[in-house]
Amino acid sequence: QATKDVSVLQDQDTVKQLGNILKTNVRGCIAIGHPYVTQLGRIYLDMLNVYKVLSENISAAVATHGELVAKQPQLQAMRSVKQETLKLISTWVSKSRDPNMVLENFIPPLLDAVLVDYQRNVPSAREPEVLSTMATIINKLEGFITPHVPVIFDAVFECTLEMINKDFQEFPEYRTNFFLMIQAVTSHCFAAFLQIPAPQFKLVIDSIIWAFKHPMRNVADTGLNILLTMLKNVEQTDAVQSFYQTYYLLILQHIFAVVTDSSHMAGLPMHANILAHLFHIVENGSVTAPLFEATQVPAAQNHTSVAEFVAQLLKQAFPHLRDAQVQVLVQGFFSLDQDVSAFKEHLRDFLVQIKQVAGENAADLFLEQREAELKQAAEDKRKRQLAVPGIINPHDLPDEMQT
């Protein structure tokens, strides 16, 4: 009906019925997997046309009546259809087995329907599922999708960043999905970062730093994972020395800021991993570009200069530390940079020292050990429950165990 007369998409009952049909298709796709492509191929273009029409209806209503209208039941139903459309596509892509077919037949019309709509809409009318769908596609297609990444970034990166960088509370789902998308690009399409303009890449770095400083644990952990992956991937490119020269000291400084922040103690293992990597690449001579002003410090002295830089950083932050303490601490950063476990203990000892001097409780420095124990206990409990039919609610079973 909608292909013949788009006005039917103004009717709330019709839109709700359409949403239910899409939910049924999602369940079918989960059960069938890749062969669902036969059904998806029949409805795909019509489904995306409906997505476009609903987007136009929502945009027109917001333009006429303001952003609050997006919370009305009729528009909520329209948004639900858009969300189920994206869920169906991302579910099938995650189960697909032919990257070339997905890339050639399904990605171009999807990007055409989704990206412009996301970019031009007011923040409250954007769908966070657009970001998670892009992350799913990138994770599945990996290098095949790299040529399309700059287009995706142009449409969603800066407008989403403007939504989430003003505070740490608003748009939580958008910020989570945003960084999952950045993580997917960093892991599978890093070459795409070399194709975007330098100011936009600087925004990517700033967003990663902002992420690992975030009070939401999942966002901070994602930011740290993105950073470590980026540091390792950039070593495989010709831009590595330029990257170090521009961002090494900035990253080092901000990592030390979160290491010594009591609200980020749970990230200590990843902090140690990243810092050990940063000290190691300087110590072994991988960083050949001068990290400081070339007139002041030649590249050959990066090791000594970074040691002095870190020592000065710590003295400024913790003036009660004696010079001998700082010297031992910095020496340990370099001596232990190939043994992450020992590096972490060295870092923990330092944090215990500064907490004790400040009269603070150091128990949270061992938080990740307790969390690991509790996580393992929870996993063991779930395995026992899954082994006994009827204990777990059928809707909570993993997909592969549902019939």
C-alpha positions in Angstrom: 0.0 0.0 0.0 2.8 2.5 1.0 4.5 2.0 -2.4 1.2 3.2 -4.1 0.1 5.9 -1.6 2.6 7.2 1.0 -0.2 9.0 2.9 -1.1 5.6 4.6 2.1 6.1 6.5 0.5 8.9 8.4 -2.0 6.5 10.0 -0.8 5.4 13.4 -2.4 1.9 13.3 -0.8 1.2 9.9 2.6 2.3 11.2 2.2 0.1 14.3 1.3 -2.9 12.1 4.3 -2.2 9.9 6.5 -2.2 13.0 5.1 -5.6 14.1 5.8 -7.1 10.7 9.4 -5.9 10.8 9.8 -7.4 14.3 8.6 -10.7 12.9 11.1 -10.4 10.1 13.9 -9.8 12.6 13.0 -12.9 14.5 13.0 -14.9 11.2 16.3 -13.4 10.2 17.9 -14.5 13.6 16.6 -18.0 13.1 17.4 -18.4 9.3 20.7 -16.5 9.1 22.3 -15.7 5.7 19.6 -17.5 3.6 17.1 -14.8 4.8 18.6 -12.7 2.0 15.9 -14.2 -0.3 13.2 -12.5 1.7 15.3 -9.4 2.4 15.9 -8.9 -1.3 12.1 -8.8 -2.0 11.4 -6.1 0.6 14.7 -4.2 0.9 14.2 -1.2 -1.4 10.5 -0.8 -0.4 11.6 -0.9 3.2 14.2 1.8 2.7 11.7 4.0 0.8 9.3 3.7 3.8 12.3 4.7 6.0 12.8 7.8 3.9 9.1 8.7 3.9 8.8 8.3 7.7 12.0 10.4 8.1 10.4 13.2 6.0 7.2 13.0 8.1 9.1 13.2 11.3 11.3 16.1 10.1 8.3 18.0 8.8 6.4 17.6 12.2 9.5 18.7 14.1 10.0 21.7 11.8 6.3 22.7 12.3 5.7 22.0 16.0 9.2 21.8 17.6 11.3 19.0 19.0 8.8 18.0 21.7 6.5 16.6 19.0 8.9 13.8 18.5 7.6 12.3 21.8 4.0 12.0 20.6 2.7 8.4 20.1 2.3 8.8 16.3 5.9 9.9 15.8 7.2 7.4 18.3 5.5 4.6 16.2 7.3 6.0 13.1 10.6 6.0 14.8 10.0 2.5 16.0 9.6 1.4 12.4 12.9 3.1 11.5 14.6 1.4 14.4 13.3 -2.0 13.5 14.4 -1.5 9.9 17.9 -0.8 11.0 17.8 -3.7 13.4 16.7 -6.1 10.6 19.5 -4.9 8.3 22.2 -5.1 11.0 21.0 -8.5 12.1 21.2 -9.9 8.6 24.6 -8.3 7.8 26.0 -9.8 11.0 24.9 -13.2 9.8 25.8 -12.8 6.1 28.5 -14.8 4.4 29.2 -12.9 1.2 30.9 -9.5 1.8 31.0 -8.6 -1.8 27.3 -9.2 -2.3 26.5 -7.1 0.8 28.8 -4.3 -0.3 27.5 -4.1 -3.9 23.8 -4.7 -3.4 22.8 -3.6 0.0 25.2 -0.9 1.3 24.8 1.9 -1.3 21.0 2.2 -1.0 21.3 1.9 2.8 23.8 4.8 3.1 21.7 6.9 0.7 18.6 6.4 2.8 20.1 6.7 6.3 23.1 9.0 6.4 21.5 12.2 5.0 18.5 11.7 7.2 20.7 11.4 10.3 22.8 14.4 9.5 20.0 16.8 8.7 17.7 15.8 11.6 17.5 17.6 14.9 19.4 15.6 17.6 16.2 14.3 19.3 14.9 12.9 16.1 18.1 11.0 15.1 18.2 7.3 15.6 21.2 6.0 17.7 20.7 2.6 15.9 22.2 4.3 12.8 25.5 4.4 14.6 25.3 0.8 15.9 24.3 -0.4 12.4 27.3 1.3 10.9 29.5 -0.4 13.6 28.0 -3.8 12.8 28.6 -3.3 9.0 32.2 -2.2 9.6 32.9 -5.1 12.0 31.4 -7.6 9.5 32.8 -6.3 6.2 36.1 -5.1 7.6 38.4 -3.8 4.9 35.7 -4.1 2.2 33.9 -1.1 3.6 37.0 1.1 3.9 36.2 3.3 0.8 32.8 4.2 2.3 34.1 5.1 5.7 34.9 8.8 4.9 31.3 9.2 3.6 29.9 7.7 6.8 32.1 10.0 8.9 31.1 13.1 7.0 27.5 12.3 7.8 27.6 11.2 11.4 30.8 12.1 13.1 30.8 15.8 13.8 27.0 16.1 14.3 27.0 13.3 16.9 30.1 14.7 18.6 28.3 18.0 19.0 25.4 16.1 20.8 27.6 14.2 23.3 30.6 16.5 24.0 28.8 19.2 26.0 28.4 17.0 29.2 28.7 13.4 30.3 24.9 12.8 30.8 22.9 13.6 27.7 22.3 11.0 24.9 23.9 8.0 26.6 22.9 5.6 23.9 24.3 7.8 21.2 27.7 8.1 22.9 27.9 4.3 23.5 27.1 3.5 19.8 29.3 6.4 18.6 32.4 5.0 20.2 31.6 1.4 19.1 31.6 2.8 15.6 35.0 4.5 16.1 36.3 1.2 17.6 35.1 -0.7 14.5 36.8 1.7 12.1 40.0 1.7 14.2 40.1 -2.1 14.3 39.2 -2.9 10.7 39.5 0.2 8.5 42.3 2.2 10.0 43.5 3.2 6.5 40.2 5.3 6.3 41.6 7.6 9.0 44.4 8.5 6.7 42.0 9.6 4.0 40.1 12.1 6.2 41.2 15.8 6.6 43.7 16.5 9.4 41.3 18.7 11.4 38.8 15.8 11.4 41.4 13.3 12.5 42.3 15.7 15.3 38.7 15.5 16.3 38.9 11.7 16.3 41.9 11.9 18.7 40.1 14.4 20.9 37.0 12.2 21.0 39.1 9.2 22.1 40.7 11.2 24.8 37.3 12.5 25.9 36.0 8.9 25.9 38.7 7.4 28.2 38.1 10.3 30.6 34.4 9.6 30.6 32.7 8.6 34.0 30.6 5.9 32.3 32.7 2.8 32.7 31.7 1.2 29.3 32.6 4.4 27.4 35.9 4.8 29.2 36.9 1.2 28.5 35.9 1.5 24.9 38.0 4.7 24.6 41.1 2.9 26.1 40.6 -0.1 23.7 40.3 2.2 20.7 43.5 4.1 21.8 45.6 0.9 22.2 44.4 -0.5 18.9 45.1 2.8 17.2 48.7 2.9 18.6 49.3 -0.5 17.2 47.7 0.0 13.8 49.4 3.3 13.1 52.8 1.5 13.4 51.9 -0.3 10.1 51.5 3.0 8.2 53.7 5.6 6.6 52.1 8.2 8.8 53.5 6.7 12.0 56.3 9.3 12.7 54.0 12.2 11.9 51.4 10.7 14.3 53.9 10.4 17.1 55.2 13.9 16.6 51.7 15.4 16.7 50.0 13.2 19.4 52.5 11.2 21.5 53.0 13.8 24.3 49.3 14.7 24.2 48.2 11.1 24.7 50.9 10.5 27.4 49.8 13.5 29.4 46.1 12.6 29.3 46.7 8.9 30.2 48.6 10.0 33.3 45.7 12.3 34.1 43.2 9.4 34.2 45.8 7.0 35.9 45.9 9.3 38.9 42.1 10.0 38.9 40.5 7.9 41.7 37.3 7.6 39.7 39.2 5.7 36.9 41.0 3.1 39.1 39.1 0.2 37.4 40.9 1.0 34.2 44.3 0.4 35.7 45.1 -2.8 33.6 44.5 -0.9 30.4 46.3 2.2 31.6 49.3 0.0 32.3 49.1 -1.6 28.9 49.0 1.7 27.1 51.7 3.4 29.1 54.0 0.3 28.7 53.5 0.6 25.0 54.2 4.3 24.9 57.4 4.0 27.0 58.6 0.9 25.0 58.4 2.6 21.5 60.5 5.5 22.8 63.0 3.2 24.5 63.5 0.9 21.5 63.9 3.8 19.1 60.7 3.2 17.1 59.9 6.9 17.5 62.5 8.6 15.2 60.7 11.9 14.8 61.6 14.5 17.4 58.8 14.7 20.0 59.9 18.1 21.3 60.9 21.3 19.5 63.5 20.2 17.0 65.7 23.2 17.9 65.6 22.1 21.5 65.7 18.3 21.5 67.0 16.1 18.6 65.1 12.8 17.9 68.0 10.8 19.3 67.3 12.2 22.7 63.6 11.2 22.8 64.2 8.7 25.6 65.9 11.1 27.9 63.5 13.9 27.1 60.4 11.8 27.7 61.8 10.7 31.0 62.4 14.3 32.0 58.9 15.3 30.7 57.2 12.6 32.8 59.2 13.4 35.9 58.3 17.1 35.6 54.6 16.1 35.0 54.6 14.1 38.2 56.4 16.7 40.3 53.9 19.3 39.3 50.9 17.0 40.1 52.4 15.6 43.3 54.8 18.2 44.8 55.1 16.1 48.0 57.1 13.4 46.1 60.8 13.5 46.6 63.2 13.6 43.6 64.5 10.2 44.5 61.0 8.7 44.4 60.2 10.3 41.0 63.5 9.1 39.6 62.8 5.5 40.7 59.3 5.7 39.4 60.3 6.9 35.9 63.2 4.5 35.7 60.7 1.7 36.4 58.4 2.8 33.6 61.2 2.2 31.1 62.7 -0.9 32.8 59.4 -2.8 33.0 57.9 -1.7 29.7 58.1 -5.2 28.2 56.4 -6.9 31.2 52.9 -5.4 31.5 52.1 -7.3 34.6 55.2 -6.0 36.4 54.5 -2.6 34.9 51.0 -2.6 36.4 52.3 -3.5 39.9 54.9 -0.7 39.6 52.2 1.7 38.7 49.9 0.4 41.5 52.7 0.9 44.0 53.0 4.5 42.9 49.3 5.1 43.3 49.2 3.5 46.7 52.0 5.9 47.8 50.2 9.0 46.6 46.9 7.8 48.1 48.5 7.1 51.5 50.1 10.5 51.6 46.8 12.1 50.8 45.1 10.0 53.5 42.8 8.2 51.0 41.8 4.5 50.9 43.8 2.5 48.5 41.5 -0.5 48.4 39.9 0.5 45.0 43.3 0.0 43.4 42.6 -3.8 43.6 39.1 -3.4 42.2 39.8 -5.1 38.9 40.9 -8.3 40.7 37.6 -8.4 42.6 35.6 -7.7 39.5 37.4 -10.5 37.6 36.5 -12.9 40.4 32.9 -11.9 40.5 32.6 -12.0 36.7 34.0 -15.6 36.6 31.6 -16.6 39.4 28.7 -15.2 37.4 29.8 -17.0 34.2 30.2 -20.3 36.1 26.7 -19.8 37.6 25.1 -19.2 34.2 26.8 -22.2 32.7 25.3 -24.4 35.4 21.8 -22.8 34.9 22.0 -23.3 31.1 22.8 -27.0 31.6 19.4 -27.5 33.4 16.3 -26.9 31.2 13.7 -24.6 32.5 15.9 -22.5 34.9 16.6 -19.7 32.4 13.7 -17.7 30.9 13.4 -18.8 27.2 13.6 -15.2 26.1 17.0 -14.8 27.9 18.6 -17.8 26.2 21.4 -17.2 23.7 20.2 -17.1 20.1 21.7 -20.4 19.2 19.7 -22.1 22.0 16.4 -20.7 21.1 14.0 -22.7 18.9 
